[in-house]
Amino acid sequence: MSYDANAAYNSGSGAPGQGAPGAGMPGGQGYGGQGFGGAPRGAATPDDLSLPLYGAKFGQAVKRFFKNYVKFSGRASRSEFWWATLFCVLIALVPYILFIIGAVMMAVSASADPYGGGAPSGGGAALMGIGGVLLGLIFLATLVPSISVSWRRLHDAGFSGLFYLLTLTSIGAIVVIVMTIMPPKPEGQRYDN
């Protein structure tokens, strides 16, 4: 059985202690008196881009990845984030393989004639060039949406998106990955519009 944030959020009758949003919190206001009690709210339909889509499927996540291209406010669910990450890896896989095959072909031809001294020739250089150009284009096309979905995922886990800047350090990237694995938190709703 999968977790349904919308059902968990809306399951209460409004009375404290019965699963209502903010139940058990002082004044029924939830986190910090800001009304963030209960489970985090999610999108009712995949077309609602204002809230995270919990339990998103691969196609839905990719569609939301590109529709929220430069949206840094709001939240993204774990499924949205990880499906989009898998998509980016998959589309870069073929150019990466082309690049590696080209590099191996060039290394083999160089080892066969170590004193050739000429410019790289044959299909190896062409494959490396094609693979490199395609990797560069994919990187440029997915850079901004990758950052924005990571930023929104940090929001959903209850962290500031500024923690993404830790990826600029060597160990910080591991910290950010751990933060994106964290479950959604109701207080992340403060980042919604």
C-alpha positions in Angstrom: 0.0 0.0 0.0 1.4 3.4 -0.9 1.3 6.5 1.2 -1.3 9.1 0.1 -0.4 12.5 1.6 -3.7 14.0 0.5 -5.7 11.3 2.2 -3.6 11.6 5.3 -3.9 15.3 5.3 -7.7 15.4 4.7 -8.6 12.4 6.9 -9.6 14.3 10.0 -12.9 15.7 11.1 -11.2 18.9 12.4 -11.3 17.8 16.0 -8.0 17.7 17.8 -6.5 14.2 18.2 -8.5 12.7 15.4 -6.0 13.1 12.5 -7.0 16.6 11.7 -4.3 19.0 10.4 -2.5 20.4 13.3 -4.0 17.8 15.7 -2.2 17.7 19.0 -0.4 21.0 18.4 -1.0 24.0 20.7 -4.0 25.9 19.4 -4.4 23.4 16.6 -2.1 25.5 14.5 0.5 22.9 13.7 4.2 23.6 13.3 5.3 26.7 15.0 1.8 28.1 15.1 1.9 28.4 11.3 -0.8 25.8 10.5 1.6 23.0 9.3 0.2 20.1 11.3 -0.7 16.7 9.8 0.8 15.3 6.7 2.0 17.6 3.9 -0.5 18.5 1.2 0.1 17.1 -2.3 -1.3 17.7 -5.7 -4.8 16.2 -6.3 -4.1 15.7 -10.0 -0.8 15.3 -12.0 -1.7 18.6 -13.9 -1.6 20.6 -10.6 2.0 22.0 -10.6 1.5 24.1 -7.5 1.9 21.2 -5.1 4.2 18.1 -5.1 2.8 14.9 -6.7 3.3 12.2 -4.2 3.6 8.8 -5.9 4.3 10.3 -9.3 5.0 7.8 -12.1 8.0 8.1 -14.4 6.2 10.0 -17.2 4.4 12.3 -14.8 7.7 13.2 -13.1 9.5 13.9 -16.4 6.6 16.1 -17.6 6.6 18.0 -14.3 10.4 18.2 -14.5 10.2 20.2 -17.7 7.0 22.2 -17.0 8.6 23.5 -13.8 11.8 24.3 -15.7 12.8 27.4 -13.7 10.5 27.1 -10.7 12.4 27.3 -7.4 9.5 28.0 -5.1 7.2 25.2 -3.9 8.0 21.6 -3.3 8.8 18.4 -5.3 8.1 14.9 -4.0 10.7 12.2 -3.7 9.2 10.3 -6.6 9.3 13.5 -8.8 13.0 14.1 -7.9 14.3 10.5 -8.3 12.3 9.8 -11.5 13.7 13.0 -13.0 17.2 12.1 -11.9 16.8 8.6 -13.5 15.6 10.3 -16.7 18.7 12.6 -16.8 21.0 9.6 -16.3 19.2 7.6 -19.0 19.3 10.3 -21.7 23.0 10.8 -21.0 23.9 7.1 -21.2 24.0 6.7 -25.0 26.2 9.8 -25.6 28.5 8.7 -22.7 28.8 5.2 -24.2 29.7 6.8 -27.6 32.3 8.9 -26.0 33.9 6.0 -24.1 33.9 3.8 -27.3 35.6 6.6 -29.2 38.2 7.0 -26.4 38.9 3.3 -26.4 39.2 3.2 -30.2 41.7 6.1 -30.1 43.7 4.5 -27.3 43.9 1.2 -29.3 45.0 3.0 -32.4 47.6 5.0 -30.5 49.0 1.9 -28.8 49.3 0.2 -32.2 51.4 3.0 -33.6 53.0 4.8 -30.6 55.2 6.9 -32.8 52.6 7.9 -35.4 52.7 11.5 -34.2 49.8 12.4 -36.4 46.4 13.8 -35.4 43.8 11.3 -34.2 42.2 9.7 -37.2 39.4 7.2 -37.8 36.1 6.7 -36.2 37.4 7.1 -32.6 37.8 10.8 -32.8 34.4 11.2 -34.5 32.6 9.1 -31.9 34.3 11.1 -29.1 33.3 14.3 -30.7 29.7 13.3 -31.3 29.4 11.9 -27.7 31.0 15.0 -26.2 28.7 17.4 -28.1 25.6 15.4 -27.2 26.6 15.2 -23.5 27.2 19.0 -23.5 23.8 19.7 -25.0 22.1 17.3 -22.6 23.9 19.0 -19.7 22.9 22.5 -20.8 19.3 21.4 -21.4 18.9 19.7 -18.0 21.1 21.9 -15.8 18.5 24.5 -14.7 15.6 22.0 -14.2 17.8 19.6 -12.3 18.8 22.4 -9.9 15.2 23.6 -9.5 13.8 20.1 -8.8 16.6 19.5 -6.3 15.8 22.9 -4.7 12.1 22.1 -4.5 12.8 18.6 -3.1 14.8 20.2 -0.3 11.8 22.3 0.4 9.6 19.3 0.6 12.0 17.7 3.2 11.7 20.8 5.3 15.0 22.4 4.4 15.9 25.6 2.7 16.8 25.3 -1.0 20.0 27.2 -0.3 21.4 23.9 1.1 21.8 23.0 -2.6 24.8 25.2 -2.6 26.6 22.6 -0.5 27.0 20.6 -3.8 29.7 23.1 -4.7 31.9 21.4 -2.1 33.1 17.8 -2.3 31.5 16.4 0.8 28.5 18.7 0.5 27.1 16.8 -2.4 26.7 13.7 -0.2 24.9 15.8 2.4 22.5 17.1 -0.2 21.8 13.6 -1.5 21.0 12.4 2.0 18.7 15.5 2.5 16.8 14.6 -0.8 16.2 11.1 0.6 14.4 12.5 3.7 10.6 12.1 3.8 8.3 15.0 3.2 7.7 17.2 6.2 4.6 19.4 6.9 6.7 22.4 7.7 8.0 22.3 4.0 4.6 23.8 3.1 6.0 27.2 4.1 7.8 27.2 0.7 4.5 27.0 -1.3 3.2 30.1 -3.0 
